Amino acid sequence: MFSYKKYEELLSKNNITSYKVAKDTKLYSALFSEWKVGKSCPKIDKIKILADYFGVSIEYFLE
């Protein structure tokens, strides 16, 4: 399962916002809000985009 907490830690560590990540990765910014509140869970292709963006493995985001 996707760990939004780890995503937030990367945002903080890199001093960037979800808006910037969305803009840079071409993901919809609303997706991040949905993931945060548990309305939806990212599919593996979206996790791969985030992993590549932050330079971490896909497994980093998985609990």
mmCIF file as gemmi writes it, N, C-alpha and C atoms, coordinates in Angstrom:
data_model
loop_
_atom_site.group_PDB
_atom_site.id
_atom_site.type_symbol
_atom_site.label_atom_id
_atom_site.label_alt_id
_atom_site.label_comp_id
_atom_site.label_asym_id
_atom_site.label_entity_id
_atom_site.label_seq_id
_atom_site.pdbx_PDB_ins_code
_atom_site.Cartn_x
_atom_site.Cartn_y
_atom_site.Cartn_z
_atom_site.occupancy
_atom_site.B_iso_or_equiv
_atom_site.pdbx_formal_charge
_atom_site.auth_seq_id
_atom_site.auth_asym_id
_atom_site.pdbx_PDB_model_num
ATOM 1 N N . MET Axp A 1 ? 0.831 -1.178 0 1 0 ? 1 A 1
ATOM 2 C CA . MET Axp A 1 ? 0 0 0 1 0 ? 1 A 1
ATOM 3 C C . MET Axp A 1 ? 0.884 1.253 0 1 0 ? 1 A 1
ATOM 4 N N . PHE Axp A 2 ? 0.474 2.246 -0.735 1 0 ? 2 A 1
ATOM 5 C CA . PHE Axp A 2 ? 1.208 3.506 -0.879 1 0 ? 2 A 1
ATOM 6 C C . PHE Axp A 2 ? 1.274 4.257 0.445 1 0 ? 2 A 1
ATOM 7 N N . SER Axp A 3 ? 2.467 4.732 0.788 1 0 ? 3 A 1
ATOM 8 C CA . SER Axp A 3 ? 2.653 5.502 2.017 1 0 ? 3 A 1
ATOM 9 C C . SER Axp A 3 ? 2.703 6.995 1.693 1 0 ? 3 A 1
ATOM 10 N N . TYR Axp A 4 ? 1.605 7.681 1.959 1 0 ? 4 A 1
ATOM 11 C CA . TYR Axp A 4 ? 1.57 9.125 1.72 1 0 ? 4 A 1
ATOM 12 C C . TYR Axp A 4 ? 2.536 9.839 2.655 1 0 ? 4 A 1
ATOM 13 N N . LYS Axp A 5 ? 2.734 9.272 3.842 1 0 ? 5 A 1
ATOM 14 C CA . LYS Axp A 5 ? 3.665 9.868 4.804 1 0 ? 5 A 1
ATOM 15 C C . LYS Axp A 5 ? 5.077 9.954 4.218 1 0 ? 5 A 1
ATOM 16 N N . LYS Axp A 6 ? 5.498 8.91 3.539 1 0 ? 6 A 1
ATOM 17 C CA . LYS Axp A 6 ? 6.831 8.924 2.93 1 0 ? 6 A 1
ATOM 18 C C . LYS Axp A 6 ? 6.909 9.968 1.818 1 0 ? 6 A 1
ATOM 19 N N . TYR Axp A 7 ? 5.819 10.124 1.099 1 0 ? 7 A 1
ATOM 20 C CA . TYR Axp A 7 ? 5.757 11.163 0.074 1 0 ? 7 A 1
ATOM 21 C C . TYR Axp A 7 ? 5.906 12.54 0.714 1 0 ? 7 A 1
ATOM 22 N N . GLU Axp A 8 ? 5.187 12.763 1.827 1 0 ? 8 A 1
ATOM 23 C CA . GLU Axp A 8 ? 5.29 14.045 2.529 1 0 ? 8 A 1
ATOM 24 C C . GLU Axp A 8 ? 6.702 14.285 3.053 1 0 ? 8 A 1
ATOM 25 N N . GLU Axp A 9 ? 7.356 13.234 3.506 1 0 ? 9 A 1
ATOM 26 C CA . GLU Axp A 9 ? 8.735 13.361 3.989 1 0 ? 9 A 1
ATOM 27 C C . GLU Axp A 9 ? 9.661 13.812 2.857 1 0 ? 9 A 1
ATOM 28 N N . LEU Axp A 10 ? 9.45 13.272 1.671 1 0 ? 10 A 1
ATOM 29 C CA . LEU Axp A 10 ? 10.27 13.68 0.524 1 0 ? 10 A 1
ATOM 30 C C . LEU Axp A 10 ? 9.992 15.124 0.133 1 0 ? 10 A 1
ATOM 31 N N . LEU Axp A 11 ? 8.746 15.54 0.224 1 0 ? 11 A 1
ATOM 32 C CA . LEU Axp A 11 ? 8.412 16.936 -0.06 1 0 ? 11 A 1
ATOM 33 C C . LEU Axp A 11 ? 9.171 17.846 0.896 1 0 ? 11 A 1
ATOM 34 N N . SER Axp A 12 ? 9.13 17.514 2.157 1 0 ? 12 A 1
ATOM 35 C CA . SER Axp A 12 ? 9.788 18.323 3.176 1 0 ? 12 A 1
ATOM 36 C C . SER Axp A 12 ? 11.307 18.32 2.99 1 0 ? 12 A 1
ATOM 37 N N . LYS Axp A 13 ? 11.869 17.15 2.783 1 0 ? 13 A 1
ATOM 38 C CA . LYS Axp A 13 ? 13.314 17.003 2.613 1 0 ? 13 A 1
ATOM 39 C C . LYS Axp A 13 ? 13.819 17.81 1.416 1 0 ? 13 A 1
ATOM 40 N N . ASN Axp A 14 ? 13.03 17.843 0.347 1 0 ? 14 A 1
ATOM 41 C CA . ASN Axp A 14 ? 13.429 18.535 -0.877 1 0 ? 14 A 1
ATOM 42 C C . ASN Axp A 14 ? 12.878 19.959 -0.956 1 0 ? 14 A 1
ATOM 43 N N . ASN Axp A 15 ? 12.125 20.347 0.082 1 0 ? 15 A 1
ATOM 44 C CA . ASN Axp A 15 ? 11.565 21.692 0.166 1 0 ? 15 A 1
ATOM 45 C C . ASN Axp A 15 ? 10.755 22.069 -1.081 1 0 ? 15 A 1
ATOM 46 N N . ILE Axp A 16 ? 9.84 21.161 -1.46 1 0 ? 16 A 1
ATOM 47 C CA . ILE Axp A 16 ? 8.975 21.419 -2.608 1 0 ? 16 A 1
ATOM 48 C C . ILE Axp A 16 ? 7.527 21.124 -2.222 1 0 ? 16 A 1
ATOM 49 N N . THR Axp A 17 ? 6.618 21.544 -3.059 1 0 ? 17 A 1
ATOM 50 C CA . THR Axp A 17 ? 5.196 21.343 -2.811 1 0 ? 17 A 1
ATOM 51 C C . THR Axp A 17 ? 4.621 20.282 -3.747 1 0 ? 17 A 1
ATOM 52 N N . SER Axp A 18 ? 3.459 19.783 -3.375 1 0 ? 18 A 1
ATOM 53 C CA . SER Axp A 18 ? 2.765 18.838 -4.259 1 0 ? 18 A 1
ATOM 54 C C . SER Axp A 18 ? 2.42 19.507 -5.583 1 0 ? 18 A 1
ATOM 55 N N . TYR Axp A 19 ? 2.124 20.789 -5.53 1 0 ? 19 A 1
ATOM 56 C CA . TYR Axp A 19 ? 1.819 21.52 -6.766 1 0 ? 19 A 1
ATOM 57 C C . TYR Axp A 19 ? 3.001 21.453 -7.725 1 0 ? 19 A 1
ATOM 58 N N . LYS Axp A 20 ? 4.217 21.664 -7.222 1 0 ? 20 A 1
ATOM 59 C CA . LYS Axp A 20 ? 5.408 21.612 -8.075 1 0 ? 20 A 1
ATOM 60 C C . LYS Axp A 20 ? 5.616 20.202 -8.629 1 0 ? 20 A 1
ATOM 61 N N . VAL Axp A 21 ? 5.421 19.204 -7.776 1 0 ? 21 A 1
ATOM 62 C CA . VAL Axp A 21 ? 5.557 17.813 -8.236 1 0 ? 21 A 1
ATOM 63 C C . VAL Axp A 21 ? 4.549 17.544 -9.341 1 0 ? 21 A 1
ATOM 64 N N . ALA Axp A 22 ? 3.317 17.97 -9.141 1 0 ? 22 A 1
ATOM 65 C CA . ALA Axp A 22 ? 2.277 17.768 -10.15 1 0 ? 22 A 1
ATOM 66 C C . ALA Axp A 22 ? 2.656 18.446 -11.455 1 0 ? 22 A 1
ATOM 67 N N . LYS Axp A 23 ? 3.126 19.665 -11.353 1 0 ? 23 A 1
ATOM 68 C CA . LYS Axp A 23 ? 3.507 20.411 -12.555 1 0 ? 23 A 1
ATOM 69 C C . LYS Axp A 23 ? 4.682 19.742 -13.286 1 0 ? 23 A 1
ATOM 70 N N . ASP Axp A 24 ? 5.685 19.321 -12.508 1 0 ? 24 A 1
ATOM 71 C CA . ASP Axp A 24 ? 6.88 18.707 -13.105 1 0 ? 24 A 1
ATOM 72 C C . ASP Axp A 24 ? 6.623 17.327 -13.682 1 0 ? 24 A 1
ATOM 73 N N . THR Axp A 25 ? 5.697 16.579 -13.076 1 0 ? 25 A 1
ATOM 74 C CA . THR Axp A 25 ? 5.45 15.203 -13.51 1 0 ? 25 A 1
ATOM 75 C C . THR Axp A 25 ? 4.236 15.064 -14.426 1 0 ? 25 A 1
ATOM 76 N N . LYS Axp A 26 ? 3.489 16.155 -14.586 1 0 ? 26 A 1
ATOM 77 C CA . LYS Axp A 26 ? 2.269 16.154 -15.406 1 0 ? 26 A 1
ATOM 78 C C . LYS Axp A 26 ? 1.148 15.328 -14.778 1 0 ? 26 A 1
ATOM 79 N N . LEU Axp A 27 ? 1.238 15.085 -13.456 1 0 ? 27 A 1
ATOM 80 C CA . LEU Axp A 27 ? 0.152 14.429 -12.739 1 0 ? 27 A 1
ATOM 81 C C . LEU Axp A 27 ? -0.822 15.506 -12.276 1 0 ? 27 A 1
ATOM 82 N N . TYR Axp A 28 ? -2.081 15.154 -12.161 1 0 ? 28 A 1
ATOM 83 C CA . TYR Axp A 28 ? -3.083 16.115 -11.698 1 0 ? 28 A 1
ATOM 84 C C . TYR Axp A 28 ? -2.87 16.393 -10.219 1 0 ? 28 A 1
ATOM 85 N N . SER Axp A 29 ? -2.869 17.639 -9.835 1 0 ? 29 A 1
ATOM 86 C CA . SER Axp A 29 ? -2.637 17.983 -8.429 1 0 ? 29 A 1
ATOM 87 C C . SER Axp A 29 ? -3.728 17.422 -7.522 1 0 ? 29 A 1
ATOM 88 N N . ALA Axp A 30 ? -4.937 17.259 -8.036 1 0 ? 30 A 1
ATOM 89 C CA . ALA Axp A 30 ? -6.032 16.694 -7.233 1 0 ? 30 A 1
ATOM 90 C C . ALA Axp A 30 ? -5.745 15.248 -6.823 1 0 ? 30 A 1
ATOM 91 N N . LEU Axp A 31 ? -4.922 14.551 -7.597 1 0 ? 31 A 1
ATOM 92 C CA . LEU Axp A 31 ? -4.581 13.168 -7.253 1 0 ? 31 A 1
ATOM 93 C C . LEU Axp A 31 ? -3.94 13.096 -5.875 1 0 ? 31 A 1
ATOM 94 N N . PHE Axp A 32 ? -3.058 14.046 -5.592 1 0 ? 32 A 1
ATOM 95 C CA . PHE Axp A 32 ? -2.343 14.019 -4.322 1 0 ? 32 A 1
ATOM 96 C C . PHE Axp A 32 ? -3.3 14.188 -3.15 1 0 ? 32 A 1
ATOM 97 N N . SER Axp A 33 ? -4.292 15.04 -3.314 1 0 ? 33 A 1
ATOM 98 C CA . SER Axp A 33 ? -5.309 15.223 -2.27 1 0 ? 33 A 1
ATOM 99 C C . SER Axp A 33 ? -6.112 13.946 -2.074 1 0 ? 33 A 1
ATOM 100 N N . GLU Axp A 34 ? -6.456 13.293 -3.159 1 0 ? 34 A 1
ATOM 101 C CA . GLU Axp A 34 ? -7.203 12.039 -3.078 1 0 ? 34 A 1
ATOM 102 C C . GLU Axp A 34 ? -6.392 10.959 -2.368 1 0 ? 34 A 1
ATOM 103 N N . TRP Axp A 35 ? -5.099 10.901 -2.664 1 0 ? 35 A 1
ATOM 104 C CA . TRP Axp A 35 ? -4.234 9.922 -2.015 1 0 ? 35 A 1
ATOM 105 C C . TRP Axp A 35 ? -4.112 10.231 -0.527 1 0 ? 35 A 1
ATOM 106 N N . LYS Axp A 36 ? -3.996 11.502 -0.193 1 0 ? 36 A 1
ATOM 107 C CA . LYS Axp A 36 ? -3.812 11.902 1.207 1 0 ? 36 A 1
ATOM 108 C C . LYS Axp A 36 ? -5.001 11.494 2.069 1 0 ? 36 A 1
ATOM 109 N N . VAL Axp A 37 ? -6.2 11.724 1.581 1 0 ? 37 A 1
ATOM 110 C CA . VAL Axp A 37 ? -7.394 11.408 2.375 1 0 ? 37 A 1
ATOM 111 C C . VAL Axp A 37 ? -7.855 9.962 2.207 1 0 ? 37 A 1
ATOM 112 N N . GLY Axp A 38 ? -7.174 9.212 1.363 1 0 ? 38 A 1
ATOM 113 C CA . GLY Axp A 38 ? -7.52 7.811 1.161 1 0 ? 38 A 1
ATOM 114 C C . GLY Axp A 38 ? -8.672 7.581 0.207 1 0 ? 38 A 1
ATOM 115 N N . LYS Axp A 39 ? -9.037 8.619 -0.548 1 0 ? 39 A 1
ATOM 116 C CA . LYS Axp A 39 ? -10.122 8.48 -1.516 1 0 ? 39 A 1
ATOM 117 C C . LYS Axp A 39 ? -9.733 7.53 -2.649 1 0 ? 39 A 1
ATOM 118 N N . SER Axp A 40 ? -8.449 7.555 -2.986 1 0 ? 40 A 1
ATOM 119 C CA . SER Axp A 40 ? -7.931 6.632 -3.988 1 0 ? 40 A 1
ATOM 120 C C . SER Axp A 40 ? -6.488 6.297 -3.643 1 0 ? 40 A 1
ATOM 121 N N . CYS Axp A 41 ? -5.996 5.269 -4.279 1 0 ? 41 A 1
ATOM 122 C CA . CYS Axp A 41 ? -4.616 4.826 -4.073 1 0 ? 41 A 1
ATOM 123 C C . CYS Axp A 41 ? -3.925 4.849 -5.439 1 0 ? 41 A 1
ATOM 124 N N . PRO Axp A 42 ? -2.706 5.366 -5.491 1 0 ? 42 A 1
ATOM 125 C CA . PRO Axp A 42 ? -2.043 5.462 -6.794 1 0 ? 42 A 1
ATOM 126 C C . PRO Axp A 42 ? -1.729 4.099 -7.391 1 0 ? 42 A 1
ATOM 127 N N . LYS Axp A 43 ? -1.872 4.029 -8.681 1 0 ? 43 A 1
ATOM 128 C CA . LYS Axp A 43 ? -1.502 2.819 -9.408 1 0 ? 43 A 1
ATOM 129 C C . LYS Axp A 43 ? 0.017 2.807 -9.56 1 0 ? 43 A 1
ATOM 130 N N . ILE Axp A 44 ? 0.535 1.665 -9.885 1 0 ? 44 A 1
ATOM 131 C CA . ILE Axp A 44 ? 1.983 1.474 -9.933 1 0 ? 44 A 1
ATOM 132 C C . ILE Axp A 44 ? 2.663 2.422 -10.925 1 0 ? 44 A 1
ATOM 133 N N . ASP Axp A 45 ? 1.987 2.766 -12.025 1 0 ? 45 A 1
ATOM 134 C CA . ASP Axp A 45 ? 2.602 3.673 -12.993 1 0 ? 45 A 1
ATOM 135 C C . ASP Axp A 45 ? 2.814 5.068 -12.4 1 0 ? 45 A 1
ATOM 136 N N . LYS Axp A 46 ? 1.881 5.496 -11.544 1 0 ? 46 A 1
ATOM 137 C CA . LYS Axp A 46 ? 2.014 6.807 -10.89 1 0 ? 46 A 1
ATOM 138 C C . LYS Axp A 46 ? 3.104 6.757 -9.824 1 0 ? 46 A 1
ATOM 139 N N . ILE Axp A 47 ? 3.175 5.638 -9.105 1 0 ? 47 A 1
ATOM 140 C CA . ILE Axp A 47 ? 4.233 5.485 -8.095 1 0 ? 47 A 1
ATOM 141 C C . ILE Axp A 47 ? 5.593 5.495 -8.774 1 0 ? 47 A 1
ATOM 142 N N . LYS Axp A 48 ? 5.684 4.869 -9.936 1 0 ? 48 A 1
ATOM 143 C CA . LYS Axp A 48 ? 6.953 4.854 -10.694 1 0 ? 48 A 1
ATOM 144 C C . LYS Axp A 48 ? 7.368 6.271 -11.084 1 0 ? 48 A 1
ATOM 145 N N . ILE Axp A 49 ? 6.404 7.074 -11.514 1 0 ? 49 A 1
ATOM 146 C CA . ILE Axp A 49 ? 6.693 8.47 -11.874 1 0 ? 49 A 1
ATOM 147 C C . ILE Axp A 49 ? 7.246 9.214 -10.66 1 0 ? 49 A 1
ATOM 148 N N . LEU Axp A 50 ? 6.614 9.028 -9.502 1 0 ? 50 A 1
ATOM 149 C CA . LEU Axp A 50 ? 7.082 9.698 -8.289 1 0 ? 50 A 1
ATOM 150 C C . LEU Axp A 50 ? 8.453 9.178 -7.862 1 0 ? 50 A 1
ATOM 151 N N . ALA Axp A 51 ? 8.649 7.879 -7.941 1 0 ? 51 A 1
ATOM 152 C CA . ALA Axp A 51 ? 9.942 7.294 -7.574 1 0 ? 51 A 1
ATOM 153 C C . ALA Axp A 51 ? 11.051 7.852 -8.459 1 0 ? 51 A 1
ATOM 154 N N . ASP Axp A 52 ? 10.81 7.925 -9.745 1 0 ? 52 A 1
ATOM 155 C CA . ASP Axp A 52 ? 11.805 8.479 -10.664 1 0 ? 52 A 1
ATOM 156 C C . ASP Axp A 52 ? 12.06 9.956 -10.364 1 0 ? 52 A 1
ATOM 157 N N . TYR Axp A 53 ? 11.012 10.678 -10.081 1 0 ? 53 A 1
ATOM 158 C CA . TYR Axp A 53 ? 11.122 12.11 -9.8 1 0 ? 53 A 1
ATOM 159 C C . TYR Axp A 53 ? 11.995 12.372 -8.573 1 0 ? 53 A 1
ATOM 160 N N . PHE Axp A 54 ? 11.786 11.571 -7.527 1 0 ? 54 A 1
ATOM 161 C CA . PHE Axp A 54 ? 12.529 11.778 -6.284 1 0 ? 54 A 1
ATOM 162 C C . PHE Axp A 54 ? 13.827 10.971 -6.218 1 0 ? 54 A 1
ATOM 163 N N . GLY Axp A 55 ? 14.051 10.114 -7.197 1 0 ? 55 A 1
ATOM 164 C CA . GLY Axp A 55 ? 15.284 9.311 -7.204 1 0 ? 55 A 1
ATOM 165 C C . GLY Axp A 55 ? 15.287 8.222 -6.151 1 0 ? 55 A 1
ATOM 166 N N . VAL Axp A 56 ? 14.114 7.635 -5.915 1 0 ? 56 A 1
ATOM 167 C CA . VAL Axp A 56 ? 14.004 6.523 -4.968 1 0 ? 56 A 1
ATOM 168 C C . VAL Axp A 56 ? 13.395 5.327 -5.691 1 0 ? 56 A 1
ATOM 169 N N . SER Axp A 57 ? 13.393 4.189 -5.01 1 0 ? 57 A 1
ATOM 170 C CA . SER Axp A 57 ? 12.789 3.002 -5.596 1 0 ? 57 A 1
ATOM 171 C C . SER Axp A 57 ? 11.263 3.024 -5.402 1 0 ? 57 A 1
ATOM 172 N N . ILE Axp A 58 ? 10.582 2.248 -6.201 1 0 ? 58 A 1
ATOM 173 C CA . ILE Axp A 58 ? 9.138 2.11 -6.044 1 0 ? 58 A 1
ATOM 174 C C . ILE Axp A 58 ? 8.828 1.56 -4.652 1 0 ? 58 A 1
ATOM 175 N N . GLU Axp A 59 ? 9.644 0.633 -4.195 1 0 ? 59 A 1
ATOM 176 C CA . GLU Axp A 59 ? 9.43 0.002 -2.902 1 0 ? 59 A 1
ATOM 177 C C . GLU Axp A 59 ? 9.469 1.013 -1.752 1 0 ? 59 A 1
ATOM 178 N N . TYR Axp A 60 ? 10.175 2.117 -1.943 1 0 ? 60 A 1
ATOM 179 C CA . TYR Axp A 60 ? 10.249 3.15 -0.918 1 0 ? 60 A 1
ATOM 180 C C . TYR Axp A 60 ? 8.853 3.633 -0.509 1 0 ? 60 A 1
ATOM 181 N N . PHE Axp A 61 ? 7.96 3.731 -1.479 1 0 ? 61 A 1
ATOM 182 C CA . PHE Axp A 61 ? 6.611 4.238 -1.228 1 0 ? 61 A 1
ATOM 183 C C . PHE Axp A 61 ? 5.638 3.166 -0.723 1 0 ? 61 A 1
ATOM 184 N N . LEU Axp A 62 ? 6.04 1.921 -0.763 1 0 ? 62 A 1
ATOM 185 C CA . LEU Axp A 62 ? 5.146 0.836 -0.4 1 0 ? 62 A 1
ATOM 186 C C . LEU Axp A 62 ? 5.391 0.388 1.038 1 0 ? 62 A 1
ATOM 187 N N . GLU Axp A 63 ? 4.328 0.2 1.76 1 0 ? 63 A 1
ATOM 188 C CA . GLU Axp A 63 ? 4.441 -0.239 3.156 1 0 ? 63 A 1
ATOM 189 C C . GLU Axp A 63 ? 4.453 -1.743 3.23 1 0 ? 63 A 1
